[in-house]
């Protein structure tokens, strides 16, 4: 796409990022994703002026206007990363009927990664609806090309990616969560849709798995260092006693693999032309 389209995708990504923060807050606690935005701490309903992406968090100095409690920097980061991913997808592809499904894909990656980092699980309420909507979108969009082969490659990618992770998850000492296996269905669906032949599907899945494994290993070393050297205070939890800290789960456990897979898949999408 041309520069104006890429620039226009950035504010859209920021707005979508704001909506994603509400999903990230509510889905892990099985709360309805619809409804008025609220502070996750005091649950005071927020006005539109308090929902301006990034600027509201900066203007309020990272605190709730009503209860004064600290709000994690994850909020503006989610908005910024979503905007960047939308711009990347717009720059990578040349037609809107391909760009929009990848906006959905990248938004899901941001959501799942954030939940996995903070809650150490991948929510089915995000993965399965995304899988269904993505498959329908791919079927519809594939009518512009060789529909049967494009859909078949997408399904192959989903089965291949999730199949490899499933084997790893059932191996003794594999350390692979089943949430990663389910996430891989969506990752493989999009990676399989990109190339023009079966060999390309295998290459992209292999590259994503390799990059994800390397990232996971690096983050494991970093977290191991942090576990020894420090503890990190994050979003205060109203259920905790006063003065008690809520620690990131991965200060006590291995870094979750989901974010590494998400970043690896996003990178593979952006490099796919050079890889196949």
SELUMLO-675919 format. One record per residue (C-alpha): residue number from 1; residue in one letter; x, y, z. Coordinates in nm, 3 decimals. Example, Ala and Ser with C-alpha at 12.3 -4.5 7.8 and 13.67 -1.06 7.14 Angstrom:
// residues 2
PT     n   res         x         y         z
PT     1     A     1.230    -0.450     0.780
PT     2     S     1.367    -0.106     0.714
This chain:
// residues 276
PT     n   res         x         y         z
PT     1     X     0.000     0.000     0.000
PT     2     X     0.105     0.362    -0.046
PT     3     X     0.218     0.598     0.230
PT     4     X    -0.121     0.767     0.294
PT     5     X    -0.284     0.429     0.357
PT     6     X    -0.005     0.328     0.594
PT     7     X    -0.032     0.657     0.784
PT     8     X    -0.412     0.627     0.805
PT     9     X    -0.380     0.279     0.955
PT    10     X    -0.189     0.413     1.257
PT    11     X    -0.474     0.604     1.429
PT    12     X    -0.705     0.313     1.351
PT    13     X    -0.456     0.080     1.519
PT    14     X    -0.440     0.307     1.824
PT    15     X    -0.819     0.300     1.860
PT    16     X    -0.829    -0.077     1.817
PT    17     X    -0.550    -0.102     2.074
PT    18     X    -0.767     0.084     2.325
PT    19     X    -1.045    -0.170     2.269
PT    20     X    -0.795    -0.452     2.308
PT    21     X    -0.694    -0.326     2.653
PT    22     X    -1.056    -0.368     2.764
PT    23     X    -1.062    -0.723     2.628
PT    24     X    -0.731    -0.798     2.799
PT    25     X    -0.869    -0.670     3.130
PT    26     X    -1.196    -0.862     3.114
PT    27     X    -1.142    -1.192     2.934
PT    28     X    -0.914    -1.360     3.193
PT    29     X    -1.176    -1.298     3.465
PT    30     X    -1.462    -1.424     3.244
PT    31     X    -1.624    -1.080     3.241
PT    32     X    -1.835    -0.959     2.947
PT    33     X    -1.619    -0.787     2.688
PT    34     X    -1.899    -0.545     2.606
PT    35     X    -2.003    -0.258     2.826
PT    36     X    -1.873     0.083     2.920
PT    37     X    -1.498     0.121     2.972
PT    38     X    -1.397     0.134     3.337
PT    39     X    -1.093     0.159     3.559
PT    40     X    -0.979    -0.198     3.633
PT    41     X    -0.906    -0.100     3.993
PT    42     X    -1.192     0.115     4.123
PT    43     X    -1.430     0.020     3.836
PT    44     X    -1.532     0.383     3.783
PT    45     X    -1.674     0.434     3.432
PT    46     X    -1.444     0.632     3.206
PT    47     X    -1.537     0.926     2.988
PT    48     X    -1.433     0.950     2.620
PT    49     X    -1.166     1.209     2.706
PT    50     X    -1.005     0.948     2.932
PT    51     X    -0.985     0.695     2.649
PT    52     X    -0.766     0.886     2.404
PT    53     X    -0.497     0.634     2.307
PT    54     X    -0.159     0.689     2.475
PT    55     X    -0.227     1.059     2.547
PT    56     X    -0.479     0.988     2.824
PT    57     X    -0.230     0.767     3.007
PT    58     X     0.044     1.029     2.970
PT    59     X    -0.187     1.315     3.070
PT    60     X    -0.295     1.132     3.383
PT    61     X     0.067     1.037     3.460
PT    62     X    -0.015     0.670     3.451
PT    63     X    -0.278     0.693     3.723
PT    64     X    -0.654     0.662     3.744
PT    65     X    -0.818     1.003     3.766
PT    66     X    -1.066     0.877     4.026
PT    67     X    -0.885     0.639     4.260
PT    68     X    -0.533     0.766     4.198
PT    69     X    -0.391     0.415     4.166
PT    70     X    -0.106     0.339     3.929
PT    71     X    -0.207     0.200     3.588
PT    72     X     0.038    -0.034     3.421
PT    73     X     0.236     0.093     3.125
PT    74     X     0.097    -0.207     2.937
PT    75     X    -0.204     0.007     2.839
PT    76     X    -0.021     0.255     2.613
PT    77     X     0.220    -0.017     2.500
PT    78     X    -0.069    -0.230     2.373
PT    79     X    -0.205     0.071     2.182
PT    80     X     0.134     0.155     2.031
PT    81     X     0.215    -0.205     1.934
PT    82     X    -0.129    -0.249     1.777
PT    83     X    -0.085     0.071     1.574
PT    84     X     0.260    -0.042     1.461
PT    85     X     0.131    -0.385     1.361
PT    86     X    -0.154    -0.231     1.160
PT    87     X     0.095    -0.010     0.977
PT    88     X     0.316    -0.313     0.910
PT    89     X     0.028    -0.515     0.768
PT    90     X    -0.080    -0.223     0.549
PT    91     X     0.274    -0.180     0.419
PT    92     X     0.319    -0.553     0.357
PT    93     X     0.007    -0.620     0.149
PT    94     X    -0.142    -0.442    -0.149
PT    95     X    -0.516    -0.500    -0.132
PT    96     X    -0.763    -0.424     0.145
PT    97     X    -0.926    -0.765     0.123
PT    98     X    -0.595    -0.915     0.240
PT    99     X    -0.495    -0.636     0.478
PT   100     X    -0.811    -0.651     0.691
PT   101     X    -0.777    -1.022     0.785
PT   102     X    -0.418    -0.958     0.886
PT   103     X    -0.528    -0.664     1.100
PT   104     X    -0.752    -0.912     1.281
PT   105     X    -0.463    -1.159     1.307
PT   106     X    -0.219    -0.904     1.448
PT   107     X    -0.478    -0.770     1.694
PT   108     X    -0.531    -1.123     1.822
PT   109     X    -0.155    -1.170     1.862
PT   110     X    -0.127    -0.854     2.071
PT   111     X    -0.422    -0.957     2.289
PT   112     X    -0.312    -1.314     2.348
PT   113     X     0.050    -1.218     2.413
PT   114     X    -0.045    -0.960     2.675
PT   115     X    -0.282    -1.194     2.856
PT   116     X    -0.023    -1.472     2.847
PT   117     X     0.247    -1.248     2.994
PT   118     X     0.032    -1.120     3.280
PT   119     X    -0.194    -1.419     3.346
PT   120     X     0.017    -1.704     3.210
PT   121     X    -0.258    -1.852     2.996
PT   122     X    -0.398    -1.819     2.646
PT   123     X    -0.773    -1.746     2.656
PT   124     X    -0.999    -1.967     2.448
PT   125     X    -1.246    -1.676     2.437
PT   126     X    -1.001    -1.495     2.210
PT   127     X    -0.841    -1.781     2.016
PT   128     X    -1.148    -1.975     1.901
PT   129     X    -1.361    -1.678     1.783
PT   130     X    -1.056    -1.547     1.598
PT   131     X    -1.001    -1.889     1.442
PT   132     X    -1.362    -1.905     1.321
PT   133     X    -1.377    -1.549     1.187
PT   134     X    -1.034    -1.584     1.026
PT   135     X    -1.128    -1.906     0.849
PT   136     X    -1.447    -1.748     0.712
PT   137     X    -1.250    -1.440     0.601
PT   138     X    -0.989    -1.655     0.429
PT   139     X    -1.260    -1.854     0.248
PT   140     X    -1.426    -1.532     0.129
PT   141     X    -1.104    -1.358     0.029
PT   142     X    -0.970    -1.668    -0.144
PT   143     X    -1.247    -1.638    -0.403
PT   144     X    -1.021    -1.380    -0.569
PT   145     X    -0.755    -1.646    -0.629
PT   146     X    -0.753    -2.022    -0.664
PT   147     X    -0.995    -2.076    -0.377
PT   148     X    -0.952    -2.449    -0.326
PT   149     X    -0.572    -2.449    -0.314
PT   150     X    -0.547    -2.134    -0.100
PT   151     X    -0.790    -2.270     0.159
PT   152     X    -0.619    -2.609     0.154
PT   153     X    -0.281    -2.448     0.222
PT   154     X    -0.427    -2.248     0.510
PT   155     X    -0.572    -2.564     0.665
PT   156     X    -0.242    -2.745     0.610
PT   157     X    -0.056    -2.466     0.787
PT   158     X    -0.293    -2.483     1.084
PT   159     X    -0.263    -2.861     1.112
PT   160     X     0.115    -2.859     1.067
PT   161     X     0.189    -2.581     1.316
PT   162     X    -0.048    -2.708     1.585
PT   163     X     0.053    -3.069     1.517
PT   164     X     0.420    -3.000     1.588
PT   165     X     0.335    -2.821     1.912
PT   166     X     0.092    -3.096     2.010
PT   167     X     0.367    -3.356     1.978
PT   168     X     0.593    -3.138     2.191
PT   169     X     0.319    -3.090     2.450
PT   170     X     0.271    -3.464     2.507
PT   171     X     0.641    -3.545     2.521
PT   172     X     0.778    -3.599     2.874
PT   173     X     0.934    -3.277     2.996
PT   174     X     0.823    -3.092     2.685
PT   175     X     0.707    -2.791     2.883
PT   176     X     0.454    -2.691     2.615
PT   177     X     0.115    -2.569     2.729
PT   178     X    -0.194    -2.684     2.539
PT   179     X    -0.295    -2.320     2.498
PT   180     X     0.004    -2.281     2.266
PT   181     X    -0.125    -2.574     2.059
PT   182     X    -0.462    -2.403     2.015
PT   183     X    -0.297    -2.070     1.936
PT   184     X    -0.091    -2.245     1.667
PT   185     X    -0.411    -2.326     1.478
PT   186     X    -0.458    -1.955     1.408
PT   187     X    -0.088    -1.892     1.346
PT   188     X    -0.066    -2.178     1.098
PT   189     X    -0.388    -2.077     0.927
PT   190     X    -0.245    -1.740     0.827
PT   191     X     0.107    -1.862     0.756
PT   192     X    -0.034    -2.138     0.536
PT   193     X    -0.249    -1.891     0.344
PT   194     X     0.045    -1.675     0.235
PT   195     X     0.263    -1.893     0.008
PT   196     X     0.164    -2.025    -0.332
PT   197     X     0.259    -2.388    -0.278
PT   198     X     0.286    -2.657    -0.013
PT   199     X     0.663    -2.628     0.021
PT   200     X     0.619    -2.261     0.107
PT   201     X     0.378    -2.355     0.387
PT   202     X     0.636    -2.590     0.536
PT   203     X     0.908    -2.325     0.511
PT   204     X     0.704    -2.052     0.683
PT   205     X     0.589    -2.280     0.964
PT   206     X     0.948    -2.400     1.016
PT   207     X     1.081    -2.042     1.022
PT   208     X     0.814    -1.928     1.269
PT   209     X     0.885    -2.224     1.498
PT   210     X     1.259    -2.162     1.480
PT   211     X     1.233    -1.790     1.553
PT   212     X     0.981    -1.856     1.830
PT   213     X     1.206    -2.115     1.992
PT   214     X     1.506    -1.881     1.980
PT   215     X     1.305    -1.594     2.126
PT   216     X     1.167    -1.822     2.394
PT   217     X     1.517    -1.934     2.489
PT   218     X     1.644    -1.576     2.507
PT   219     X     1.349    -1.463     2.718
PT   220     X     1.397    -1.765     2.943
PT   221     X     1.754    -1.654     3.012
PT   222     X     1.643    -1.295     3.073
PT   223     X     1.368    -1.401     3.311
PT   224     X     1.606    -1.635     3.491
PT   225     X     1.836    -1.338     3.546
PT   226     X     1.549    -1.119     3.665
PT   227     X     1.425    -1.390     3.897
PT   228     X     1.755    -1.382     4.077
PT   229     X     1.818    -1.008     4.064
PT   230     X     1.484    -0.843     4.113
PT   231     X     1.109    -0.858     4.152
PT   232     X     0.878    -0.640     3.950
PT   233     X     0.567    -0.466     4.076
PT   234     X     0.293    -0.440     3.817
PT   235     X    -0.075    -0.356     3.803
PT   236     X    -0.205    -0.340     4.164
PT   237     X    -0.475    -0.596     4.236
PT   238     X    -0.767    -0.472     4.449
PT   239     X    -0.797    -0.820     4.603
PT   240     X    -0.448    -0.801     4.756
PT   241     X    -0.378    -0.673     5.104
PT   242     X    -0.248    -0.318     5.132
PT   243     X     0.123    -0.308     5.056
PT   244     X     0.126    -0.656     4.901
PT   245     X     0.273    -0.680     4.554
PT   246     X     0.128    -0.860     4.255
PT   247     X     0.422    -1.017     4.074
PT   248     X     0.439    -1.112     3.711
PT   249     X     0.379    -1.489     3.699
PT   250     X     0.698    -1.539     3.501
PT   251     X     0.912    -1.407     3.788
PT   252     X     0.840    -1.747     3.942
PT   253     X     0.781    -1.959     3.630
PT   254     X     0.935    -1.991     3.283
PT   255     X     0.848    -1.713     3.039
PT   256     X     0.531    -1.809     2.847
PT   257     X     0.588    -1.936     2.495
PT   258     X     0.281    -1.768     2.344
PT   259     X     0.434    -1.418     2.306
PT   260     X     0.745    -1.567     2.142
PT   261     X     0.528    -1.756     1.893
PT   262     X     0.326    -1.440     1.825
PT   263     X     0.631    -1.224     1.756
PT   264     X     0.787    -1.499     1.545
PT   265     X     0.470    -1.539     1.337
PT   266     X     0.441    -1.165     1.285
PT   267     X     0.804    -1.149     1.171
PT   268     X     0.751    -1.446     0.939
PT   269     X     0.450    -1.275     0.779
PT   270     X     0.655    -0.963     0.712
PT   271     X     0.944    -1.166     0.564
PT   272     X     0.731    -1.419     0.377
PT   273     X     0.803    -1.278     0.030
PT   274     X     1.174    -1.332     0.083
PT   275     X     1.130    -1.678     0.234
PT   276     X     0.911    -1.842    -0.030
